[in-house]
Amino acid sequence: MAAGPGAGRQVVVSSDLVNLVLEAVDFLKVMLDDLQGSLTEGRGLATFDLTPMKAKIKEVETTSSVSAPRLGEILVAQKDLSPEDLIETLENQKTMENAAPLGEMLVQEGMVAPQKVAEALVKQMVLAKPAGESPVADTVKVDITKVDNLVDLMGELVIVQSQVRQNQKIGELADQKLGRDLADGPHHLGVTENFHVHAHGAIGTTFRKMVRLVRDLSLKVGKEVDLRLEGEDTEIDRSMVEAIYDPLVHLVRNSVDHGLETPEERQGLVKPPSGHLWPRSFHQGGDIIIEIEDDGRGLNREAILAKAIDRGLVAPGQTLSPEKTDHLIFKPGFCTASAVTEISGRGVGLDVVKQAITHLRGKIDICSKAGEGCRFLLRLPLTLAIIDGMVVQVGSERYIVPTVGVQETLRPSPQDYFTVQGEGELIRVREQLMPLVRQGFIRGILPNLPG
């Protein structure tokens, strides 16, 4: 393959280059939308002036491109060749009509060992290769409806398999082959569960969309933002990945616009000029935790309370705890912005976020410290079709307890039981006494339990 005009060069990734790439992507999207519209509406194509874009590309190309080091320069830097010998060989190469490559001439003249030339050539190839270049994984497009149906079918398969294994009639059969087949059940179960997990997405898909969002917002409001993504590989139901995107966008926009200060304000507060923003996610128990945290100014409780009094949400003179004051921002239409901008101040407040989280059967909480920052915590349930459970039998009844809710199982001896004045019961676990609550007692106070 013939080398193109840009072969053997590297490009320094600068802020100007990134801005140009993003601008070019947006420009291409506009052109593609116009093409799609012309095909569907039967109209002509719009005319786009590419001259400004070409000029920007040319300008960035001349300022950002860096040539890969030449073979002679590498040999001199490694002290395998003196600068004088390099100049002499290059001068001789110019006078020859069909001169050999530089490396070959250096070897022929005995100036550099062949092995040193080979090592320098390898180094030159490595330095000329774009940083981060890696093979692109093969992909195939599949209708998402088919994926959802397949996941549901796999869930049904696991349920049916579990029912067969726990059937008492089958357990009474003295068939060795059947026993071996059922013993392989956990293997098949693991395969189906693995498939189910891989059919779901990771929150990183949503998090990575925040990079462009934060970049554009920071440029618009004149702030420096250091975005740090954590927990991108946290598994989450695919439908929840889509549903959680808009609430997270709203929280990130609020953090950049309201929470973080400008570089000048941060320097006056003895803070680094760049504000920090941490979108993070992780599993905790049976929930998925998503946090949006910043190290900005925190919530202005005085302004929030004044706005609530003005709107009649709080009576004048009424005292509220800091937590209750913070949660006032989730009231419909609540907004403390003094001016309407393209980022905030339209009256579409965080009540939209709370409604979306509630619709997903989740909860949202706030932790704010004046001058130190604010953290929004979203607690969402695992909505997977399959969750691991432990079958527990009490008397003639059986119950399934989610394994995420089981901390430890044990088999105590009769000597480990104690009573307190013939009423309360205690159990000894590793020399520690813990309250013992019997399942029959729970059914007595909660009569709606099965059985």
C-alpha positions in Angstrom: 0.0 0.0 0.0 1.4 3.4 -1.0 2.1 5.8 1.8 -0.2 8.8 1.9 0.9 12.4 2.4 0.4 12.2 6.1 2.4 8.9 6.5 5.2 8.9 9.1 3.8 11.8 11.0 2.1 12.2 14.4 -0.4 14.8 15.5 -0.2 16.4 18.9 -3.6 16.2 20.5 -4.3 19.8 21.6 -7.4 21.7 22.7 -7.7 23.3 19.3 -7.5 19.9 17.5 -10.3 18.4 19.8 -12.5 21.4 19.2 -12.0 21.1 15.4 -12.8 17.4 15.5 -16.0 17.9 17.5 -17.0 20.8 15.2 -16.4 18.7 12.1 -18.5 15.9 13.6 -21.4 18.3 14.3 -21.0 19.6 10.7 -21.2 16.1 9.3 -24.3 15.4 11.3 -26.0 18.5 9.9 -25.1 17.4 6.3 -26.4 13.8 6.9 -29.6 15.2 8.4 -30.1 17.3 5.3 -29.4 14.3 3.1 -32.0 12.2 5.0 -34.5 15.0 4.8 -34.0 15.5 1.1 -34.6 11.7 0.5 -37.8 11.6 2.6 -39.3 14.9 1.6 -38.3 14.8 -2.1 -36.5 18.1 -2.1 -33.1 19.2 -3.2 -29.9 19.1 -1.2 -28.8 22.2 0.7 -25.4 23.8 -0.2 -22.8 23.9 2.5 -19.7 26.1 2.4 -16.7 24.0 3.3 -14.2 26.8 2.9 -14.1 27.8 6.6 -13.8 24.2 7.7 -11.0 23.5 5.2 -9.1 26.6 6.5 -9.4 25.4 10.1 -8.2 21.9 9.2 -5.2 23.4 7.3 -4.4 25.7 10.3 -4.5 22.9 12.8 -2.6 20.5 10.5 0.3 22.9 10.2 0.5 23.7 14.0 -0.3 20.2 15.4 1.5 17.8 13.0 4.8 16.4 14.1 7.1 14.4 11.9 8.3 11.1 13.1 12.0 11.0 14.0 14.3 10.0 11.1 16.6 7.0 11.2 19.8 9.1 11.4 18.4 11.2 14.2 17.5 8.0 16.2 21.0 6.5 15.7 22.7 9.7 16.8 20.4 10.0 19.8 21.3 6.4 20.8 25.0 7.3 20.3 25.4 4.6 17.7 26.4 7.1 15.1 28.3 10.4 15.3 26.7 13.6 13.9 29.7 14.0 11.6 29.4 10.5 10.1 25.7 11.1 9.6 26.3 14.4 7.7 29.0 12.8 5.6 26.8 9.8 4.6 23.9 12.1 3.7 26.2 14.2 1.5 27.4 11.1 -0.2 23.8 9.9 -0.7 23.0 13.1 -2.5 25.8 12.7 -5.0 24.8 9.2 -6.0 22.4 8.6 -8.8 20.7 5.5 -7.5 21.7 5.8 -3.9 20.8 3.0 -1.4 18.7 3.8 1.7 20.5 5.5 4.6 20.5 2.4 6.8 21.9 0.2 4.1 24.7 2.7 3.3 25.7 3.0 7.0 26.0 -0.8 7.2 28.0 -1.1 4.0 30.4 1.6 5.1 30.8 -0.1 8.5 29.6 2.9 10.5 26.7 1.1 12.3 26.1 -2.6 13.1 23.1 -4.1 11.2 21.4 -5.0 14.5 21.6 -1.3 15.6 20.0 -0.2 12.3 17.2 -2.8 12.7 16.5 -1.6 16.3 16.4 2.0 15.1 13.9 1.1 12.3 11.6 -0.7 14.7 11.7 2.3 17.1 10.9 4.6 14.1 7.9 2.5 13.2 6.6 2.5 16.8 7.0 6.3 17.1 5.3 6.9 13.8 2.2 4.8 14.8 -0.6 6.9 16.2 -1.0 6.6 19.9 -3.7 4.3 21.2 -4.2 2.6 17.8 -5.8 -0.8 18.3 -7.7 -3.2 16.2 -11.4 -2.4 15.8 -13.7 -5.1 17.1 -16.2 -6.6 14.7 -19.8 -5.7 15.4 -23.1 -6.6 13.9 -26.5 -4.8 14.1 -29.3 -6.6 15.8 -32.9 -5.4 16.4 -33.1 -4.5 20.1 -36.5 -6.1 20.3 -35.1 -9.4 19.4 -32.4 -9.1 22.1 -35.1 -8.3 24.7 -37.2 -11.3 23.6 -34.1 -13.5 23.8 -33.3 -12.3 27.3 -36.9 -12.9 28.4 -36.7 -16.5 27.0 -33.5 -17.2 28.8 -35.1 -16.0 32.0 -38.0 -18.4 31.5 -35.5 -21.2 30.8 -33.7 -20.6 34.2 -37.1 -20.5 36.0 -38.3 -23.8 34.4 -34.9 -25.4 35.1 -35.1 -24.4 38.8 -38.7 -25.7 39.1 -37.7 -29.1 37.6 -34.8 -29.5 40.0 -36.9 -28.6 43.0 -39.8 -30.9 42.1 -40.3 -33.3 45.0 -41.6 -36.1 42.7 -38.4 -36.0 40.6 -36.3 -36.0 43.7 -38.0 -39.2 44.8 -37.0 -41.0 41.6 -34.0 -43.4 42.0 -32.6 -42.8 38.5 -28.8 -42.3 38.5 -28.7 -40.8 35.0 -31.4 -38.3 35.9 -29.4 -37.5 39.0 -26.3 -36.8 36.9 -28.2 -34.7 34.5 -29.7 -32.6 37.3 -26.3 -32.4 38.9 -25.1 -30.6 35.8 -27.9 -28.0 36.3 -25.7 -25.4 38.0 -23.4 -25.5 34.9 -26.3 -24.9 32.6 -27.6 -22.3 35.0 -24.3 -20.5 34.9 -24.3 -20.4 31.1 -27.8 -18.9 31.0 -27.0 -16.4 33.7 -23.8 -15.4 31.9 -25.8 -14.9 28.7 -28.3 -12.8 30.6 -25.6 -10.6 32.2 -23.9 -10.0 28.9 -27.2 -9.0 27.3 -27.4 -6.1 29.7 -25.3 -2.9 29.4 -22.9 -1.0 31.5 -23.5 2.5 32.9 -20.3 3.5 31.1 -22.3 4.0 27.9 -24.2 6.8 29.6 -21.2 8.1 31.5 -19.1 8.5 28.3 -21.8 10.7 26.8 -21.2 13.1 29.6 -17.7 13.9 28.4 -18.9 16.0 25.4 -21.7 17.5 27.4 -19.4 18.7 30.2 -16.9 20.0 27.6 -19.5 22.1 25.8 -21.1 23.4 29.0 -17.7 24.4 30.5 -16.8 26.4 27.4 -20.2 28.2 27.4 -20.1 29.2 31.1 -16.4 29.9 31.2 -15.5 27.3 33.8 -12.7 24.7 33.9 -14.1 21.2 34.8 -12.1 18.1 35.6 -14.4 15.2 34.8 -13.6 11.9 36.5 -15.7 8.9 35.6 -15.8 6.0 38.1 -17.5 2.6 37.9 -18.1 2.6 34.2 -18.2 -1.2 34.1 -21.1 -1.4 36.6 -23.7 -3.7 35.0 -27.2 -2.2 34.8 -30.4 -3.2 33.0 -30.4 -2.0 29.4 -33.8 -0.3 29.7 -32.6 1.5 32.8 -29.5 2.8 31.0 -31.8 4.6 28.6 -34.2 5.8 31.2 -31.4 7.2 33.5 -29.7 9.3 30.8 -31.9 12.4 31.0 -31.9 12.6 34.8 -28.1 12.3 34.9 -27.8 15.0 32.2 -30.0 17.3 34.3 -27.8 16.7 37.4 -24.6 17.2 35.5 -25.8 20.5 33.9 -26.8 21.7 37.4 -23.4 20.9 38.8 -21.5 22.7 36.0 -23.9 25.7 35.9 -24.8 26.2 39.5 -22.4 24.1 41.6 -19.0 24.8 40.3 -17.4 28.3 40.6 -15.5 30.1 37.9 -11.7 29.9 38.0 -11.5 33.4 39.5 -14.0 32.6 42.2 -12.2 29.4 43.1 -8.8 31.1 43.4 -10.3 33.6 45.8 -11.6 30.6 47.8 -8.1 29.0 47.8 -9.4 26.2 45.5 -7.7 24.8 42.3 -8.9 26.7 39.2 -10.4 23.6 37.8 -13.6 22.3 39.5 -14.0 18.5 39.9 -17.0 16.5 38.9 -17.3 12.8 39.7 -20.1 10.7 38.1 -19.7 7.3 39.7 -21.6 4.1 40.0 -21.4 0.8 42.0 -23.4 -2.0 43.4 -24.4 -1.9 47.0 -26.5 -4.8 48.4 -29.4 -5.3 46.0 -29.2 -1.7 44.6 -27.3 0.2 42.0 -25.9 3.5 43.4 -25.2 6.4 41.0 -23.6 9.5 42.4 -23.0 12.9 40.9 -20.6 14.8 43.1 -18.8 18.2 42.7 -16.5 20.2 44.8 -18.3 23.5 44.2 -20.1 26.0 46.3 -22.8 23.6 47.6 -26.5 24.4 47.9 -27.4 27.9 49.0 -29.9 27.0 51.7 -30.8 30.6 52.5 -31.8 31.2 48.8 -33.7 28.0 48.7 -35.6 28.8 51.9 -36.4 32.3 50.7 -37.7 31.0 47.4 -39.8 28.4 49.2 -41.3 31.1 51.5 -42.0 33.3 48.4 -43.9 30.5 46.7 -45.8 29.6 49.8 -44.1 26.2 50.3 -42.9 27.2 53.7 -44.5 29.5 56.3 -42.5 32.6 57.2 -40.5 31.9 60.4 -40.8 28.2 60.0 -37.6 26.3 60.9 -36.5 23.4 58.7 -33.6 21.0 59.1 -30.8 21.2 56.5 -32.0 18.0 54.9 -35.6 19.1 54.5 -34.4 22.5 53.2 -32.2 20.7 50.6 -35.2 18.5 49.4 -37.2 21.6 48.6 -35.4 21.8 45.3 -37.4 18.8 44.2 -40.7 20.7 44.3 -42.3 21.2 40.9 -41.0 24.2 39.1 -38.6 25.2 41.9 -35.7 27.2 40.6 -33.4 29.8 42.2 -31.8 31.0 39.0 -32.0 34.8 38.7 -31.9 34.8 34.9 -33.0 32.5 32.1 -30.1 31.1 30.0 -29.9 28.3 27.5 -28.6 26.1 30.3 -30.9 26.8 33.2 -33.6 29.1 34.6 -36.6 27.9 32.6 -38.5 26.5 35.7 -38.0 22.9 34.7 -36.4 21.9 38.0 -35.2 18.8 39.7 -38.7 17.6 40.2 -38.4 16.0 36.7 -35.3 14.1 37.9 -37.2 12.9 41.0 -40.2 11.8 39.0 -37.9 9.8 36.6 -36.1 8.1 39.5 -39.4 7.4 41.3 -40.8 5.9 38.1 -37.8 3.5 38.2 -38.7 2.6 41.8 -35.6 4.4 43.0 -34.8 7.1 45.5 -32.7 10.3 45.3 -30.9 12.0 48.2 -28.6 15.0 48.7 -25.5 15.6 50.7 -24.3 19.2 50.6 -21.7 21.2 52.5 -21.4 25.0 52.0 -18.2 25.9 50.2 -17.2 22.2 49.8 -19.5 20.7 47.3 -22.7 18.8 46.7 -23.4 15.1 46.1 -26.6 13.7 44.6 -27.1 10.0 45.4 -29.4 7.9 43.2 -30.4 4.5 44.6 -32.0 2.2 42.0 -33.2 -1.4 42.3 -31.7 -4.2 40.3 -34.4 -4.8 37.6 -32.8 -7.9 36.1 -35.2 -10.7 35.2 -33.1 -13.2 37.1 -31.7 -12.7 40.6 -30.0 -15.3 42.8 -32.0 -16.6 45.7 -31.7 -19.0 48.5 -34.5 -21.5 49.3 -35.2 -21.6 53.0 -37.6 -24.1 54.5 -39.4 -23.4 57.8 -41.6 -26.3 58.8 -43.7 -27.3 55.8 -43.2 -24.0 54.0 -40.5 -22.8 51.7 -39.3 -19.2 51.1 -36.9 -17.6 48.6 -34.5 -15.0 50.1 -32.4 -12.9 47.6 -28.8 -13.8 48.2 -27.8 -10.1 48.2 -29.8 -9.9 51.5 -28.0 -12.8 53.1 -24.9 -11.9 55.0 -24.1 -15.3 56.5 -25.6 -18.7 57.1 -24.8 -20.9 60.1 -25.9 -24.1 61.9 -26.0 -23.3 65.6 -26.1 -25.9 68.3 -28.7 -26.0 71.2 -26.1 -24.5 73.6 -26.0 -21.3 71.5 -29.6 -20.3 72.3 -30.4 -18.0 75.3 -33.4 -16.3 76.7 -33.7 -13.0 78.6 -36.0 -13.5 81.6 -37.9 -16.2 79.7 -39.1 -13.7 77.0 -36.5 -12.5 74.4 -34.2 -14.9 72.7 -30.5 -14.5 71.8 -28.1 -16.5 69.7 -24.4 -16.7 70.1 -22.4 -16.1 66.9 -18.6 -16.2 67.3 -18.9 -15.2 70.9 -21.3 -12.4 70.2 -24.9 -12.4 71.3 -27.5 -11.3 68.7 -31.3 -11.1 68.9 -33.1 -14.1 67.5 -36.3 -13.5 65.7 -38.2 -16.7 64.7 -40.1 -16.8 61.4 -43.3 -17.8 63.1 -43.2 -14.7 65.2 -42.8 -12.5 62.0 -45.8 -14.2 60.5 -47.7 -13.4 63.6 -47.1 -9.7 63.3 -47.3 -9.7 59.5 -50.4 -11.8 58.7 -50.2 -11.1 55.0 -47.2 -13.4 54.5 -47.9 -16.5 52.4 -49.3 -19.5 54.3 
